[in-house]
Amino acid sequence: MRSILEHIDDLDRMVDGGSGKPEIRSQIAFIGREVAALVAEHEQLAQAYAKLQEAHLQLQASKADPSADSPADLKRISMWGGIKDQPGG
């Protein structure tokens, strides 16, 4: 799989080489789709990271409280979903 930079280099060569407008527009559209996909992936990862941070803060708060649940609560933390509502679920 080629990188975005390689596709941009291709576009630059197309412009320098005098390629036709349809080819150049096609390359620009392709790069735009790839960038949009990367933006969407970044947003998903940012949301997942925020959930993990929230779960981490909740776990730290529960450890600071001596009456909190046991360390078995670690099993309730889901990488993508934060703290699960029910133990084992």
Secondary structure as UniProt FT lines:
FT   HELIX           4..16
FT   TURN            17..18
FT   HELIX           21..64
FT   TURN            66..67
FT   HELIX           71..76
FT   STRAND          77..78
FT   TURN            79..81
FT   STRAND          82..83
FT   TURN            87..88
//
